[in-house]
Amino acid sequence: MDSVTALRQLRQRLPAPTPQNVNLREDMLTEARKLMIDLERPDNTLLRIGYQLVESVTVNAAVKMGLFRVINNCQSKSTEEIARECGADPILAGMILRCLAANGAVQENGSDSYSPNAISRTFSDRKNIASLTFCLDFIASGWLAMPKFLEERNWTNPADPLDTPIAKAWNSKDSMWTILASHPAHESGMLHMESFSLGHKAWTDVYPIAERHGAGAKADSTAVMMVDVGGGLGHQAINTKRNFPELPGKYIVQDLAQAFPPSDQRPTDVEFMEHDFRNPQPIKGARVYYFRFVMHDWPQQHAIDICAQTRKAMQPGYSKLILNEYIVPDVGATRRITNEDMNMLNGGSGMERTEALHRDCLEKAELKITGIFYPGDRISAAVIEAEVA
């Protein structure tokens, strides 16, 4: 059997996309990329790296012109038919379709015949479309500005959350969140944040909250079980309360007002409190102060300061601070984590942290780690538990 036939047969025997196969499929993706790189000539490498944005912007154009909506609702269509339903020039539609097919985003059946596939169907989902829009219409401007930004600062690690590649790209001195608030991609950005962890393990699948915090928890009318700090729409607090109804105390979501859902869409069993977590924490002595993908937005000193503000509100021996974050391994960091690492630099001079950097942050905030809980897969975040030192 020749090598090409062997690869084609392997494609027919891929493991199903189930939670049990997450690590296997991630490992296979890694090996497939290594194989592709091993096969490349220098011109292939230049095409892949220099032109990779072409694939992204072509998919983005296809989304905006409604091409995926059209093609996903058929068995097959011609270029002329797709162009007519999208209200597009047939020549332009043909160029876009050929590029999509070459990059695997639609199925090319033969001469001038296209049909849907798994990638085209990905862009039928509202949240996936929002993520693409947010990345390419807003975030990517900072990615493109990043090399010049770093060069102008003599390749020092950024430490100012207001002096960032994305601020440079948008000619602003504000934070990414302030810039986004008045940008047309704002709604897409909120949906992107909501869908960022789809398919990942919930923090309570990684961390035994009932065992760690049930016994000895305060149960009076003022007791607070969980403060979801920087919790936005409140998904983590809402899901935790509903999945662990036996845990006593209130659940409070804190964030800036613009991050909350409309007041008529908020559940009544969870409280929403406007609060900037850079300021003193107003809720004293809660059982859990929970931060999900908050620290990675910030440079190290700012993360230390945020943790220190929380520590001042914690009751020694009772309260826990929980970080639900990626932990960058010392060897073999995944594309998911390393891409996010560079994206955090782009948006707020933040970073994904190694265990050593997480420890440094918490120790300098006068907290001590009492447990690190790994998810056991290649895509989900870890849980770090700390208490007052």
N, C-alpha and C positions, 0 to 999 in steps of 0.2 A: 504494500500500500504506500502510495506517495504521500508526502507531507501535507499537501493541500487537501487531499481526500480525508486524511486523518483529522485535520482541523474541522472540516465540514461535518464529519461524523460526530466529533465532540460537541459541536453546536447543537446537535439533535439530542444530546444526552445530558443537558445541563441540569443541575439540581434545582428543584422548585424554589421559588422566592418565598420561603416560609421563615418564620423567626428562628427555627432550629438550624436553618442553613445560612444565616447571616454571615458568620465568620468564614464558612467555606466559600461562599460566593464572593466575599470581599478578598479572600486570598486568591481566588481564581482571577478576579479583576486585576490584582497586583501582578500576577504572573503573566496575564495576557498583555499588560502594558510593557512588561519587561521583554516579552517576546517581540512586540511591535518595535521597541527601541533597538533590540538586537538586530532586527531585519533592516533598519533604516540605513540608507546612504546619507552623506552630508546634505544632499539636496532635499531628501525626505525630511530630515530634521529641521532644516530652514523653513520648509513649507509648513510643517506642523506647528512650530513655535511662532514664526513670523506671521502666519495667516490664520492662527486659530480663532481670532476675533471674527473672521469672516463667517465661520459657522454660527457663532453666537448672534451676530447681527442679522444674518439671513433668517434664522429661526424667529428672532424678534420681529422682523418684517412680516414673516408669514403669520405670526400671531395677530399683528395689528391689521393685516388685510383680511383676516378671517379665513385664511387658507386651511388651517387645521380643522376649523369648524366644518368647512365644506367637505374635506376629504374624509373626515372621521364618520361622516353620515352616509357613506356609500361603500360599495364593494370595490369599485374602480371607476375612475373618471379620466377623461382626456384633458390635456392642457386647456383647450378651448372651453370645455365645460367648466373647469375650475375657474378660469379667468372670468367667464361670464358671471358666475355666481358671486365672485369676489368683487366685481366691478373693476377689474384690472386689465391692463393691456396684455394680450396673449403672449407677446414676445417677452415682456418682463416676467409674467407668470411662469413661462418656460424656463427662464434663467434661474428663478428662485426654486422651482421644482427640481431642476437638475442638481443644483447645489444641495438641496435637502436630501435628495436620493443618494448623492455621493457621500454624504455624511451620516447616512442611516436614519434620517428623520422621517422619511416616507418610503414606501416600497415601490420600486420601479418594476413594472411587470413586463415590459417590452416596449416597443416603439409607441411613445406618447400615451402611456397608460400608467396611472398611479393609484395606489391604494393605501389605506392606513396601516400602521404597525404600532408596536408598543411605545415608541418615542412620540409619534404623532398624537397618540391617545393621551400621553402625559400632559400635553398642552391643550387638552379639553377641560382639565380641572382648573377651576377659578383660582385656587390658591397657588397652583404651579405657575399659572400665567402671571399672577401678581409677583411671585418671586423673581421671575425672569424680567418683568418690567422694572422692578425695584433695582435689581442688579445692573441692568444695562442702561436704563434711563437715568439712573442716579449714581449708584456706587461706582460703576466702571470709570466714570470721569476721574475719580481719585486714583484708581489703579493706573491709569495712563499718566497721571501727573506724578506718581510716586518716584520714579527714578530721578527726575530733575529735582524734586523736593529733597530727597535724601542727599543728592550731590551738593545742593546749595547749603546744606547743614553739615558738610564735611563728614557724612556717613556716621553721625552720632545717632544713638537710639533715641527716638522722639520721647519727650517726657511731658509735653504740654498738650492737654486734650483739645485746646482751641487752635493749635498750630499743627495742622494735619494736611496730608495730601488732598483730602476731599475739600477742605476749606480753601486750599490754594486753587483747586479746580473750579470752584464756584465763586472765587474772588471774595471770600468772606472771612471774617474773624470770629464767627460764631461756631458753636458745637455742631456736629453732624445732625443732632436731633433738632436743633433750632433751624438749621438750613432745610431739613426735610419737612418741618412743620408747614412751610409755605410753598413747598414744591408740589407739582402735580402728581408725583409718585408717592405722596404721603400715605394714601390709603393702601396702595400696593405694599408699601413698607410695613404697615401694621399687619397685613395679611401674611407677609413673608415671615415676620417674627412669630406669628401664630403657627405657621406650617413648618418652621425651621426644623423641628424635632419629630416630624411625622415618621413613624416606623421605629423610633427610638424607644428604649425602655423608660417608663416613668421613674421618677426618683424613688418612689415607694416600692418599685420592683427591685431596686438596687439596695435600698436602705430599710432596715426593719423598724419603721417608725413606731409601731405598736409596742414592740418589745423594749425599745429604747426609751419611750416617753409615756407609756400608759401608766405603769405603776408609779405612784407618788405624785401624779399630776394634780395640780390644783383644780378644784371643781366648783368653786364659789362663783357668784354672778359676775364678778369682775375678771375672772381668770381668762388668760389668753393662751391658747394652745399654739397658734402659728401666726407669725407676721410674715407675709409674703412680700419681701422688700423689693421694690422695683418690679412688682408683679404684673403690671400692665392690665391685661384683660382679666386676670385673676384665675386662669385655668388651673394653676398648680394648687392654690388654696381650695378652689371649688372641688376639684377631683379628690384631694386628700380628705376633705371633710365628708364627702359623700361615700368614699371607699372605706373610711374608718369612723363610722358614726359613734363607736364606743369611746373614742377619745374625747375627754371633756374640754370645755373652754371655747372661747371665741376664735374665729378665723378672720384676720384683717389683711386686706390687700393695700399696699402703699405704693404710690407712684405720683408722677405729675398728672394734673387733671386731664391733659390731652391724651394720655395713654389709656384712660379708662373707657369701658363701653358706655354707651348712652345710659342715662339714669334709669330709663324704663326697661332696659335690657339686663339690669344687674340682678343676680339672685338675692333673695331676701335673707338667706342663711349665712351670707358672707358680707362683712363690712368693707367699704371702700373709703380710704382715708388719703387725702392729698398730703404728700410729704416728699421732700427732697432729701434723699438719704445721705447727702453730704452734710446735712445739718443734724443737731442732736436728736436722737431717737426718742419720740414722745411716749412710746409704749414701754413701760418698765416691767421687768420681771416676767416676760413671756417665756413659755416653755421652749419654743423654737423660733429663731430668727433665720428665715430661709432666703437665700440669694441664688437665683438661677440665671446663669450666664449674665451676671452683672459685672463681676470683677474683670472679666476679660475685655470689657469696654474701656478699662482705665489703665493708665500707667501705674507702675508699682507703688510709688509714694501715695498716689490718690487712693489706690485700693487699700493700702495700710490705713489711711485716714478714715475711710468708710468703715472698715472693720473696727477701728478704735472708737468711733462714734457709737457703734452698736454695742461694743463691750461695756461702755459706761452705763448702758440701760439693762445689762444682763444681771441676773441674780446668781452670784457665785454658788456652784454646787447644784444648781437647778436648771438654769438656762443653757441652751446650746445654740451656737451659730453654725448654720449649715451652708456650705458652698456646693452647689450643683454645677460643676464645671468639668471641662476636659482636663486631663492630666497628660501632658506631652511626654511620651516615653523617651528614655535616654537614647534608645536605638529603635529604628523602624517606625518613626512617626508616619501616619497615614496622610494621603493627599487631603482628605477632609480636614484634618487638624491643622496641617501646615498652611492650607489655603485660608482657613479661618484666622490663623495666626497673622498672616500678612494683611488680611482684611481688617482685623482689629487695629493694626497699626494705621491703616488708611483712615479709619473713621474716628478714632479718638486717642491715638498713640497708645492703644491698649495692646494686649497680647494673650495668647494661650500660654499657660504656665506649666513648667515642669513641676514635679513634686517638690524639688528644692525651692523653687520660687514661691509656690504656695506656702510652704513652711516659713520662708523668710517673711512673707506678708503677714501671716498670722502671729508669728512670734514677735514681730516689731509692733503689732497692735496689742501686745500683752495677752495673747490667747495661746492656748496649747491644744494641739491636735489630740483628740481622744479616739479617733477611728478614721480609716480611709476605706471606702467601700467601692470596689471596682465593678463595672457592669458585666464583665465577662464577654462582651462583644466588641467589635471594631468601630462602632458608630455612636454608642450612647455615652453620656457624661458620667463621670464618677461622682461620688458624694463624700465630702470631707466634713467631719464633725469636729467642732472645737468648743472649748469652754474657757471661762476666765482663768488665767494662769495664777 
